[in-house]
C-alpha cells in the first residue's frame, strides 16, 4: 500500500506542476470497489470532471484509468501521458 501512496503523491506533484487544479483531499484509498463507487459518486456530485484511478497493477505496468464524470466511462492511459492528455482535454 505504501508504494501506491507514493505513486499517488508523484501523480499529485506532476499534475499540480502542470497547472491543473486538484481536489483538496485528492487522494482516496480504498480496498474494495463498493467504497470506490461511493467516492466516485461524491466526486461526481462535487462536479469534478475526471477521476484518476490507480491500482496495484499500475505499479507494474504504468497504466491507470481516467474516469469521466459526464460519461462514467474509463479510459486506460499511461501515467507518463496523464498531464499532457488532461491539458489537451481542458484546452479544447
Buried (B, 14 or more C-beta within 10 A) or exposed (E): EEEBEEBBEEBBEBBEEEEBEEEEEBBBEEEEEEEBEEBBEEBBEEEBEBBBBBEEEBEEEBBBBBBBBEEEEEEEBEBEBBBEBBBEEEEE
